[in-house]
């Protein structure tokens, strides 16, 4: 493909993104940032053999509905061409910490994650290389010897409470989303999950929410909104947002082909 044709295609994509952004600003509101728009339609250079790939980062507070958004997107995007990279898999190994002290680890702080490894793995996938994703055991707070083999796919979704916190990781993303929900809604979902699925008492959940979740959300997670290209209120229950995102991603994949 000639340089002129490449430039023409890029211009056409940019015009399409601007139109898309006008629509979604009406639906959700989002930063009016040309740099963010450019990243949304970034495609690998036709002069290289690097596979074309679209990387989505999805952040939001605990109980905001991130998992539901990921599930809805995965169900409606091309089958077999989407892989989800959970940020939780990249918690630092705490096997060197005495067992009795591991309960004091703050898993809602940026320092709890091994950001360089996560960024390295996303870069490897972008180069067309497979990765060995870590497996983290929440009961022992340790990284297991086993890994999960991940092959590059057309769509890579990086999902986690602070998926937009790390600058190097953000720079690798084509589309950055923040799933938003009221504090009361998030607390109710956390309560339901931890009591039913994790066997915690309501008192223990409330104590942890007040001591850890709420202050960490306000200090580290909420500020991530400013990095988002789009903010999705009410998570996976926002049908307009999901429909628009699916249409947009499919359009990007079609243009790459």
Secondary structure, DSSP 4 states (H G I P E B T S, - for coil): --HHHHHHHHHHHHHHHHHHHHHHHHHT-----HHHHHHHT----TTS-PPP-EEEEEEE-TTSSHHHHHHHHHHHSPTTSEEEEEGGGGBPP-TTS-HHHHTT--TTSGGGB-HHHHHHHHHHHHTT--EEEEEEETTTTEEEEEEEEE---SEEEEESTTTTT-HHHHTT-SEEEEEE--HHHHHHHHHHHHHHHS---HHHHHHHIIIIIHHHIIIIIGGGGGG-SEEEETGGG-HHHHHHHHHHHHHHHHHH-
